[in-house]
């Protein structure tokens, strides 16, 4: 018991210390976990910890992550992705596997070994890529969506790869393994049997069992989970619901394992089926902490699993293989990005983010050794290549963030924007869920707009509805010129990136001061940055909806709709009135809660606002109330009792 607690303590301390430090340095949490694993690897070796066994346990974090990804996808959305899912993902796996196989053949491997190596190394790291894309807010970009399509296809492709690998067994390795078993050598990996209930069945029987298991997951998710969760909700205990969520995920993963399928595929399907469930958000909040901890543990084990003696003994060869693999995969992805219309900076994001080998490589390589497909000595070197490529992946994201993305944002990219043939008095930069509403309102009010957006897939959908939209990075001065910024009256900045919004506002105010700038703000601190940049109107993306929610709360507490509206308007006026004073005290280099002058002024402002709202008098009568809500019978009776008998005429 003490050993388990000590080992757990070591893992937790490593993550708690390394991840905040890495995040502070801009390296990201994934690289922090990997560095933590490398740092504690001597300690784990001294304690005799079986890192591989811990890694197999931690891989369940990937299973949970795909369940959560599935919850975010409606089946209709998944169907809409079919072209990229099958075309982009299928071509990536096929072309990469073929090229890696050719390289392995050139290095003297047998064709069956080369094919197995190609299939294993064609896969990328779902855990690292999705975690990093979500952290950096790039998941909804063209590059992020393209990467997700490829990763999803790869996870599905694991199933036929697992079925194919035993057919590639080398007779000499099988004889050697049989001899070892006869001599009592029980050192092999038991992937061939164990929990796989389909072991020994004919091919068509295995296929039927697998299809049946998938049917159980889809049918159970559609018809059984809702009654089950309703029953569990009767207990009104959060911990029971958490346990039920874990039972669901673990049970589906176990079912997939029993029939020889990928647990990640099963939980992903379950997530997609439950995407429209009323329990979706509860499931997300319950599973998320476990997913985060297990993924962190997985990355730590990847770092701790480095075989440094083997690495230093074959340093040049392993480094060369790693860099060659990453360069080859990036080149294939870059070529596919041209074919599937991924443009600009998203093209490089897509190509660099998937250039590594994946966590399924650890599983598949041990599976190939157990099934006498790849010699153990070759597999050990390939394990290092997989781990090293995963370790280098955060550096590729840093390269994208620090070098490539700023180059495209500054207009240095080589991607040509759409030719703008029509110009309007209003330029809208960004046509997502925020800028799209503004554009619809202006168009329906009769104003011509020029819309710029950097998501080519999104723009294709908008053009189908008759919107006049153009592909391009709105932060590029040449594109703004082509859009008619010199003659424009107004620019609506509705981009997603905080830094991009601020940079565009500052550029327009400095270079085109005649243009009225309405800017989207991410949060209150961003308001202060935009205020300093010179924006005329700054609209917080959640402020108005939150104020409306507050008004509904006031009405629910008993305030008349008119009085609730007066309080809300007073609150908004006061918030705007004090904005300049608070913005003057804002220091971007000091956290708000540590800025003493700002905190004191904020407390003073809140006290003034509270006194003003509480001191508002009820300055209207029932007659005015009737303009806001239908009079009740009591209102009518009260009004009639106050009526002057000599008074006549309509009211």
Helices and strands as residue ranges (DSSP letters): H 2-24, H 29-47, H 51-58, H 60-71, H 75-80, H 82-82, I 83-88, H 89-106, H 111-121, H 126-135, H 142-165, G 166-168, H 171-182, G 190-192, H 203-219, I 220-224, H 225-233, H 238-258, H 263-273, G 274-276, H 280-304, H 308-313, H 315-339, H 344-353, H 360-370, H 376-399, I 400-404, H 405-409, E 426-429, H 435-444, E 449-453, H 456-464, E 469-471, H 477-482, E 490-493, H 498-511, E 516-521, H 524-533, E 537-540, H 543-556, H 561-577, H 579-585, G 592-594, H 596-614, H 622-625, H 633-642
